[in-house]
């Protein structure tokens, strides 16, 4: 049972390293992780008397 948890932990660590590595080199493979910038304007009505 301990061996199962050890392998699961190793798998999680490797998945984390792969995720971070893909975030850094993803642009070389054509993946764009940048967010789009949009201006949002909402009307605001203050009922001040």
C-alpha positions in Angstrom: 0.0 0.0 0.0 2.9 2.3 0.8 4.4 1.6 -2.6 1.1 2.6 -4.3 1.2 6.0 -2.5 4.9 6.4 -3.4 4.2 5.8 -7.1 1.2 8.1 -7.0 3.3 10.8 -5.4 6.0 10.4 -8.1 3.3 10.6 -10.8 1.9 13.8 -9.3 5.4 15.4 -9.2 6.1 14.4 -12.8 2.7 15.7 -13.9 3.4 19.0 -12.1 6.8 19.3 -13.8 5.3 18.5 -17.1 2.6 21.1 -16.6 5.1 23.8 -15.8 7.4 22.9 -18.6 4.5 23.0 -21.1 3.6 26.4 -19.8 7.1 27.6 -20.6 7.6 25.9 -24.0 4.0 25.9 -25.2 4.6 28.9 -27.4 7.1 27.0 -29.4 4.4 24.5 -30.3 1.9 27.1 -31.3 -0.1 27.4 -28.0 -0.9 30.9 -26.8 -1.7 31.2 -23.1 -2.0 35.0 -23.1 -5.3 36.4 -22.0 -7.4 38.7 -24.2 -7.8 42.3 -23.0 -11.3 43.6 -23.3 -12.7 46.9 -22.0 -15.9 46.5 -20.1 -18.1 49.5 -19.5 -21.1 49.2 -17.2 -23.5 52.1 -16.6 -23.8 53.1 -13.0 -26.8 55.0 -11.7 -26.4 56.5 -8.3 -29.8 57.6 -6.8 -28.4 60.4 -4.7 -30.9 63.1 -3.8 
